[in-house]
């Protein structure tokens, strides 16, 4: 049942992104399709998680605001492999869940900025993504989204027709030495900044 719900949504949204927004994808040859992958992207719109999900031919996990897990929506988000997170009071429980899923060989989407952009500019990466990267040892897949903010801006409930472009970057792989050196809050912040720089260069 869970797989049916996920894939029915996947097919519907994939068609919508291509038909309504003329989705263009560059660098698709860089997509890592096997093993543990931490997918990192800038965050422009509520459209971003399903948008990135449709780039892959198999399932992935992503984060969603804890407040969305209410009523019928809880049933749907759970089957779409969403992980609830409290944006106002982030805790280690969510981070540990992500790290565990990655160590099990899954693919997880994280937005390093932690929230959607208001002006279209890239924000500052939170150190939590650096911690996840170092603790999980996963391959890091940088992705840059353009146009999703114009299609569904923050604070708006109305979808607009706008072209969406997605640029997939070459994966980042940290050496064992880099992982051993990048510890503590400062080390995790340096890793987070490097990840955000990779996104910004796309």
N, C-alpha and C positions, 0 to 999 in steps of 0.2 A: 504493500500500500504506500509506504513512504517513498519508494523509488518511483512509483507511478505518479504521485503528486509532484515530485521533483522534476521528472522529465516532461510531464505535460506542461508545467510552467516554463521549462527551458525551451521547448519547441515554440510555444506561443510568443514568448518574449524575444527569442532570436528572430522570428519572422517580423515582429514589430520593429525591432531596432533597424533591421535592414530596409523594411518597407516605409516606415514613417520618418526615420532619421537618416536614411542613406548611409548607414554605418560603414566607415572605411577603417580597415585594420592594416597597420604597417608593422613589419618586423615579426609577423606571425611565425616565421621560421625559428625565432628565438624562444618560443614557448617550451618550457620544460614539462613534458607530459608524463614522466615517470618518477616515482619516489616522493620523498618529502620535499614540499615546495612552499615557501612563505611568499605569497604574492603580495606585493606592496604597491600602492597606487595613490595618486593625489585624489582628493575627495571633493567633487563638485556638486553632486546631486544624489537624491534618493535612488536615481536610476543606476548609480555606479555598481552596486553589488551584482544585480542580475546581468548588467552589461558585461562585466568581466567574466561572470560565470558562463556566459554563452560562448566565450572564446575557446573553452575546453570541451572535449567530447566525453568527459566523465565528471563525476560529482566533486564539489568542493565545499568547504565550510567558510562561513564569514560571520562577522560580528553584527549585532543589531542592538539598538537601544532596549534596555530592560523594560521600559514603559510600553513597548510595542507588544509585549507578550501578555495580552489580555483578551479574554473572550475567545471568539472564533479565530482571531489572528494568532493566538498562541499555538493552536493546532497547526495552522498553515506554516508559520515561521519555523516551528520545530521540524516539520517535514521538508522544509527548504534548507535544512542543516544550519540554521542560524544559531549563534552562540549569544545568549543575553549578556549585556555588559552595562554596568551603571556608569554613565558618563560623568555624573556629578561626584561619585565616590568610587573610582576604580579600585578594585582590590586584587590581591594575588590569586584569588580563586579563578578568575577569568583567564589570567595569564597562564596559570598552571594547566588549565584545560587546553589552551591553544598549544602549549609546549608538548603536552601529552599526545595530542592529535598529530602533531608534526612528527614526533618520535615514532609514532605508529605507522608513518609513511603516507599520511594524508596531505592534502593541499588545503591551505588556509589563507583567506584574504584578510589583510589588515590595512587600515588607512593610517599611516604614521602621524598625520596631522591631528587625528582624533576627532575632527569635526569637519563639516562641509564649509567650503570657502564662501565668504560673503561678497567678495569683489573680484573673484576669478584668479587672484594671485595665489601662488603656493604659500602654504603656511610653514610653521616650524615643526619639525618632527619631535614627538614625545619620546623620552628615553625608554619607555616600555617596549617599543618595537626593537630597540637594540638588545634589550634583555632577552626577548623572544628569539631573536636571531642567534645570539650567542649560546643560549641554553639548549636550543633545539638542534643546532648544527645543520639546519635545513638550507637547501639552495634558495637564494633569494631572487625572485622574479620581479624586476621593476616595470611598471606600466604607467603611461601618462595619458590622461583623458582630456580631450578638448571638445567643447560644444554641449556637454551634458548640463552645464549651468544655464545655458541659454534655453535648453529644452525644458528644464524643470528647476528654476532657481530656488535657493533656500528661502523659506517663508512663503512660497507660492504653492497652491494646490492645482494649478492649471498647467497642463502640458502644452508646450509650443513646438511647432515644427522647426527644427534646427538640425543642421548636419552635425553628426558626432564622429569624431576621429579618435582612434585609439592607437597608441604607439607602444609596441612591446620592445623592451630593451634586452640586451644580453644579460644573462643571469650573473649574479654576484656570488662568489664562493670565497668564504674566509678561510685562510689557512689555520692549521692547528695552533701555530704560534700566535697569530692574531687573536684567536679566540681565547687563548690563555692570558693574553695581555689586556684584553678588553673586558675588564671586570669592574664592578662597583658603578655607582651612578654616573661618574664622569666617563668611564669607559663605555657604558651603554649609550650615553648621549653622543659620543663620538661616532659610534656605529650608526646610530639613528641619523645623524647628520650626513654621514656618507651615503646612506640609503636614500635620503631625501635629495642629495646632490645628483645621484644616479637618475632619479625620476625627473629632476629639473633639466637634465641634459638631453632628455628625449624630445 
